[in-house]
Amino acid sequence: MEVKNLATTIFSFIPEAEGRYMVISGMLIVLLVLFMAVFAPVIAPYDPIKASKDILQPPSAKHIMGTDNLGRDIFSRIIFGARVVLVVVFVASLFSMVIGVPLGLISGYFGGKLDRSLSMLMDSMYAFPSLILAIAIAAVLGPSVMNAVIAISVVYVPTYFRMIRGQVLSLKTRLFVEAAKAMGAKDARIMAKYIFPNIIPTLVVVFSLSVADAILTEAGLSFLGFIVSAPTPDWGFELASGRPYLPAGYWWMITFPGLMVMLLSLGFALIGEGLSEVYAPRRER
């Protein structure tokens, strides 16, 4: 009961609604991974890049997630690998939002040829599967963390554009926007003061869901070697390193990195779906 009351107090800023506990569950998962990333040097029991004689050891009291083919502790590598994953997906999602939101606002508000041109471009990009497009961009730019950020950013710009444009098309016909125009408000002021604040709930939901999907895209790029190289720890890279050893029965090399990818993606998905449930009744009212 005390733990439940403590959680309720900490997350009291989340409105009471059907999806509230989905948001809280997702935030607990994300905060746990964030805590791991920030305090990795303190939490990790071993050096993540230092080889040892304990080669291909199964999970035990000494190595709770086992060791890889070089004797490195998988648990330590997963903890440090969280840093790369979080940096790539957060920075990429922020870049996508910074580009996609203004374009969606401008396109939806002004319409005309500009809207048709931007919509055609974004729809063309959106038609490609996100991972395939990210691989194509990363292959052209070359393997690096920054290039992976650029590739993932480009992939998710159409997601923000389409969602924001749709919201703007709905909002710009509302009475409060018409009243602002009648009072002589300029277009920039109308978009900034009257339209944008009303799309923030949708923006938060889209951001959470796009991060959840970006985690899977990041893992795919890392698996193919487009982000980091040995001996840098990263969850997708760990999956690629452990795959050849799976037929021999060394299941732990890919199981735990795969579970972390799934868990973190699930955390952000829960936040996004929960927030959509929280804000949906308010939008309807």
N, C-alpha and C positions, 0 to 999 in steps of 0.2 A: 504493500500500500504506500509506504514512504517513497519507494522508487517511482511509483506512478505519479505521486503528488509532485515529486521533484521534476520529473519530465514535463508534467503539465505546467509547472511554474516557468521552466526554462523556455518552453515553446508557447508561452501564453500569447505571443504576438500573432500566432496563426489563428484565424477566426474559427469558431466552432462550426463545423460542417461535416458532411459525409466523408470527405477525403482527408480530413485533418490527420488521422493516424497514419495514412499513407505518406503524407509529407513528413511527419515526425520520424517514421521508420527509415525513409530515404535519407533524411538529414543525418540520422545517427550513423548510417553506413558511410556516407560521404565524409562526415567529421572524423570517423575512425580512420579512414584511409588518409585523410589530410593530416591527422595527428601522426600517423606512421611516417608520412613523407617529411614532415617538419622535424621530427625528433628521431630520424633514422639513425644517426650516429650513436644515439643513446640506447635505442631499442634493439638494434641489430646485434646479435651475439657474436658475429664473426665479420671479418673483412669480406665484403661481397666479391672482390676481384682476386683475392689471394687463394691460390691453389693449395691443396693439401693431399695427404696420402689416403684420406677417407674417400676413395673414388666410388661413385655409384652406390652409396649407402642408403638403404631404405629409411623411412621415418623412424626415429628412435628418440630416446630422452636426450641424447647428445645433439642430434640434428632433427628437430621436430618435423621438418618437411623433407628430410633426406639431403643428399648431395648430388651434384651433377658429375659429368664425365671427367672433370678436372678436380673434383674433391671440394668444390665451393659449396657453401651452405645455401640451399635454395631459399630458405626463410629470409636470410639476410639480403639476398638478391631481390626478392620480391619487395621487401621493405624499401630498399633504395630505388628499385624500379618504379615505385609509385611516383617518385619525383618527376621522372621523364614523362610519364603518362599524364599526370595532372597539368604540368606546364604546357605540353603540346595541345591538349584538348581545350584547356581554359583560354590560352592565348588565341588559338585558332577560332574558337567560338566567339570570342570578343571581337576579333577582326571581322568575322562574318557579320556580326550584329552591327558593327560600326558602319560597314559598307551597305548591307542589305536594308537596314531600317530607313536611312535617308532616301535611298532610291525608291523604296516602297511608298514612303510619304509623298515624295514629289510626283511619282508616276500616278498614284491613285488620286491625288488632289487636282493636278492640272489636266490629266487625261490627254486626249488628242494623239498626235503622231508620236510624241515622246513616250506616252504610255504604251502604245502599240509596239514601238520598237523595243523598249525595255522588256515588255512582257514576252515578246517573241524570243529575245535573247535568253531570258531566264527560263522560259519553258524548254528551250533547246538544251540548256544545261541540266535542267531538272529531269529530262527524259533519260539521261544516262544514270545507271546505278552508281551510287555515291562512291563505292570502293573502286570501281573500274575507272571512274573519272579521276579519283585521287591518285591511283597508280599511274595513270597516263601522265598527269602533271608532275608527279614526283620523279618519274623516269626521265622526263625532259630536263628537270631542274637538277637532278642528281641527289644522292643520298646525304641528308643532313637533317638536324632537328629543325632548323629554320625553314628549309625547303618543304619539310613535312607540314609545318604550320601553314605555309602558304597554300600548299595543295589542299589541305583540309578546309582552310578558310574559303577558298574559291568554291569548293563543293557545296558548302552550306549557305552561301549568299542567296541563292534562289529560294531557299526555305523561308528565310526572313522576309525577302522581298514579297513573296506570294501572300504570306500571312498578313503582313502589314498593309499591303496594297488592298487586300480584301476588307480589312477593318476600316481603312480610310474611305473606301468607296461607300461603305455603309454610314460612316459618321458624318461625311461632308454634306449629306442631305438632311441632317438633323436640324431642328429649329434653332438650337443655340448657336450653330455655325452660321445659319442664315441671318440670325440677329446680329452676330458679330460683323458680318459683311455689311449689313444695313447701317451699322454704326460707323462704318468707314475703316474697320480694322484691316491691316495689310495681310497679304497671304502668308508671309513668314510668321507673323504674330498669331494668326489663326492656327497654323500648323503646330507651332510651338506651345501655345497656351491652351488651345481648345481641343485639338485633336490628339496630339501626342500623349497627354496625361491619361486619356481614355483607352489607349492601347497598351499601357504599361502592364496590366494583368496578363494580356495575351502574350506580350513580349517575354515576361518571366517564364510562362509555361513553355513557349517555343524554345527559349534558351536552355531550359532544363532538359527537354526532350532531344534537342540537337546535340547537347553534350553527351547524353546517353548513347546516341548513335555515333558520335565522333570517337568515343572510346573504342568501339568496335572497328571503326575505320583506322584508327591509330594502331590498334593491335594487328590489323591486316597489313598495313604498310611496314610495321616493324618486323612482322613475320617474314616478309619478303626482302628485308634488309635495306629499306629506304630511309630509316631514321637513325639508328645507332649501329655501331660495329663492336665487335669484341674488344675488351672485356666489359663494356658498359652494360649494366643491368637494365632490362626493360622487359615487361611481361610478354609482349609479342615476340621479342627476340628469344626469350626463354622457351617459348613454344616451339620455335623453329629449331633451337638447339636440342631440345628433347625429343623431337619427332623421330629421328633415326633410331633412337634407343627404345621406342615403344614396343616394337615386335619382340624384343628380347625380354620384355617383362618389366622394364624400368618405368613404370606408370607414373611415378611421382614427379618426374621431370616436367611433364606437361599438365598434369592434373591440377596442381596448386596454382601455377600462373593462369591457367584457363579459368579456374574458379574465381580468381581475383578480378579478371576482366569481366566475367559475368556479374559478379557481386557489385562492382562499382557502377557498371552500366545499369544494373537493376536499381541501385540507389537513386541515380538521377532520373530514371524512368518513373520511379515511385513519386519523387518530388513533382515531376511534371504532371503526371496523371492526377495526383492528389490536389495540386493547385488548380487544375482545370475543374475538378469537382467543387473545390472551395469557392472559386470565382464564378462558376456557371450560374448558380442561383442569383448571385448579385447582379450579373449581367442581364438576366431575365427580368429582374425587378426594375 
